[in-house]
Amino acid sequence: MEKVKIHRNIAKLKNIDIFYRDTKTEGPVILCLHGRWGRGETWVDFIQHYGKEYRVIAPDQRGHGLSSKPISKYSAEEMAADMVELLGYLKLDSVILVGHSMGGRIAGYLTTLYPKYVKALALLDKSASGQVKPKSLPLNQIPTIDPLTKDWPLPFATLIDAKEFIKQAMDSNLGYHYFMNSLVETVEGYQMMFSSQAMAANIAYEEDWFHLLPKIKCPVMLVRAKGNDAVSDEDFNKMQSLITDCVAYEMSQPDHNVHLSNKAEFYSYFDGFLKKLQSI
């Protein structure tokens, strides 16, 4: 089967450069937002699956991958505004929005702050819970240390060292590949492409956003991993009760990368969601 061509480019926006992948195919547009520490590369299989019938766009968000990494709060509002600016750059006025993990939070904010851009929303393994009050510390007092990778022996001396360490650090093969997508060779050795300051700030300023859910009027699909590591039963039920038009699924696998853990199962759910949109 012929593969969908992925076009890569950098959108030079007003205050930031955003690297993105784009099928440039005909059809409705699906904008895919990756999780923290990730890259748009996590959507490659999704792109191949839907790229013939839909135009699929998968950016590296600020602080990640090949996009700019300015010193900032990396709040959901800030990152949602980046994506709206990207849509303006691409001259797109309406998308089906898919967000995984951190990308789900950004997608939720984008949908409520800029509702005219979003035809439908899929939130993948992301709870609306967080800090009840935003972080009171000013940005310059937030330690610029990523809590997840602060003890990693970065930069890795060799690619073999990097692979062995990351494989041991992750609890699944999908997690291993997720981080390997952000590994890059530099003159100092093998580094991660995300900004530690960005990760630290994004975590520090993450706040509860249940209050936004009743404002979402478009169709919504919630998908969580089996069990409740990322989305508790209480949060899952609460999110469904607050969203006007919502379908919800639990995957048969516990991996956080729900769009990859069982592709056939996930695509069956997403296919049903897209079919529902076609009837609206």
N, C-alpha and C positions, 0 to 999 in steps of 0.2 A: 504494500500500500504506500502510495506517495505521501511523504511527510509534508506537513504544513511548514512553509518557510517562515522563520522568525527574523524580523528586521530589528536591528538594534540601533538606538540613537540616544543622543543627549539633548534634552529640552533645556535650553538656557532661559530660565524664567527670571522674573524680576529680581528676586533675592537669593536664588538657589538654582543649581543645575541638577536635573533629575534624569538619571539613566533609565531607559525603559525598553521593553521588548514589545513588539507590535506585529500581529499577523497581517495587518492591512487588508484583511479579507472583507468581503461584503457581508452584510447582515447586522443584527443588533450587536451592540458593543458590551463586552464583559470586562470590567476593570477588576483586577485581582490584587489584593494587598497582603503581603507576606507578614509573618510574625517577627517579634524581636530577635535580634541576632541573625536574621535570615536575609534572603535575597529573592528577587522575582523569579530566580531560577527554580524555586520550589514548585512553580506552576507549569513547568515544561510538559509534563504528561497531560495536564488539564488542557493546555494549549493545543496539543496534538489531537486530543479527543474532541474538542469543540471548535477548533480553528477553521474548519471548512464551512461551517454554517454560521459562525459568529466571528466578529472581530474581537480578538482577545488581546488585552494590554496588561502587562505585568511589570510595573516599575520597581526599581530599588528605591525605597523610601529614604528620606533624609537621614543621615547618620549611618547608612548601610551601603554596602557594595560599592558601586561606581558613582553614586550620587554624592552631592556635597555634604560635608560634615561640620557645619558651623557650630560655634558654642551657643547653645540655646536650651530651652526647657524641654523640648521634644514632647510637648503636650499634645493631646489628641486634637485640640482645636488647631494648633499650629500645623500639624501634619495633615489634617483634613484640608486645610487651606492650600497646602502644597498641591494636593491632588486636584482640587478645583481649578487651580492655576494651570496644572497640566492639561486638564480637559479643555480649558480655554485655548491653550497653545495648540492643541490638536483639533480645535474647532468642533468639539463634541458637546452636545447639550443634554444627553440622556444616556445613562448606562445601567446595566445590571451590575450591582456591586457585590463582590465576594471578599470577605476579610477573614483571615485565619489568625487566631490568637491576638497579639497586639494589633494586627491589621483589622481584626473584628471590632475592636474598640474604636479605631480611627474611622472605620466604615460606619459605625453607629453614629458618631459625631457628625460625619459628613452628611449622612442621611437626614439628621435633624436640623443641622445648621444650614444646609443647602438642599432642601428637599426637591427642588425642581430638577436636579441633576440625576436623581435616583429613581428608576422604574421599579426596582426590586432589590432586596437585600438578603444576602446569605451570610450568617454569622457562624463561623466554624470553631468550635471548642473554645469559646470565650465567654466568661461570666461578666455581668455588668457590675460585679462587686469591686470594691477598691477602698481607698481611704475615704472616710466620710467627709473630711475636710481636706482641701488641697494643702500640699506641703507649705508650711509657713516660712521655711528657710529661704532666703534669697538665693538666686542661682549661683553666685560666687561662693556660697558656703556649702554647696552640695559637693561631697567628695567625688572627684572624677574617676572613680574606680568601679568598674563593672563587677558587681558581686559574684556573678557566675564564673568569670574567667580570671579573677584577680590572683588566683594561686596557680594558674597555668604557666608553664615555663616558656613564656613568649619572649622573643621570637624563637620558634623551634629551629634547631640547627639544620635538620634535614627533613625532607618530605616523609621519610620513613618514620622519624621521630614523631612528626605531627600526626600521621595516620595512627600510629600505635597509641599515642596519648589520647587522642580524641575518641578512638574506639573504646578505650577503657573508661573515659569520662561519661560517655553516653549510655543510656539504658536500652537503646534499640538501634538497629541498623539504619532505620529512617532518621533517627536523631544524629547518627554519625554522618550520614550524607548531607543532612541539613547544615551542619557546621562545616563540612568539607567544601560546600559551595561558597563559603566565605573565606577560604584559605587562599593566600596569595604569596608568592615569593617576592621578597624585597632584598635590598643590598645587605640588610642586617640578618636575614633569615626568613623563615616562613611566619607570616603574621596573619591575624584575622582582619577582614576588610571593614568591620564595623568599628565605630568610635566608642571607646570606653566611656567617655563623657556622655555621649548620646544614650548609651544603655543605662548609665547611672541616673541621669536626669529623667529619662522616660519612666523608670521605675519609681523615682522619688515623687514625681508629680502625677502619678496615676491615681485617679479618684473614682469614687462610686458614680455610676451613671444610670442607675435604675430610673431616676427621674426623667430621663430622656425618652425612655421606651414608649410611653403613651403618645408621644408626639410623632411616632413613626406611623404613617398612614399607608405606605406601600406594602405589598406582600413581602413577608419575611420567612426565611427558612432557618431554623436553628438545627445545628448538628453538633453533638458532643461525642466524645470517646466513651467507650464502655467504662462504667465506674464513675468516679466523681473527682478525679485528681484536679482537673482544671475547672469543672463546672459542677458544683454540688447539686444534690437532688433539690434542695431548697431553692437555690438560685435558678436552676433549670425551670422549675415549676413557676417561680415568681416571674421570670422573664416571659414565659408563655402567657401568663395571666395579664401582663401589662401591655402586650403588643396586640393591636386590634386584629390584624390579619396574619396569622402565624401557623406554620406547620413545624413540627419538631421530630427529630429522629435521634436515636442512640445507636452508634456503630457497634458492630459485634466484636471489634478489636479495641484494646485499651490505649493504643498509641495516640499521642497528642496530634500527630499529623493525620487528621481524619480523612483528608482528601487523597492520601496515599496508602493508608493502612490496609484497606480493602477497596481497590479501585472500582471493581464491578458493583459493589454494594453502594459506594458513595455516588457513582454516576447514575445508578438507578434512582436514587433520591433526587439528585440534581436534575435529571431528565424529567422527572415528574413535576418538579418545580418550574422548569422552563415550559413544559406543556401547559401548566396552569396559566402562565403569563400569556401564552399565545391565545388563550380563550378570553382574556380580559379585553 
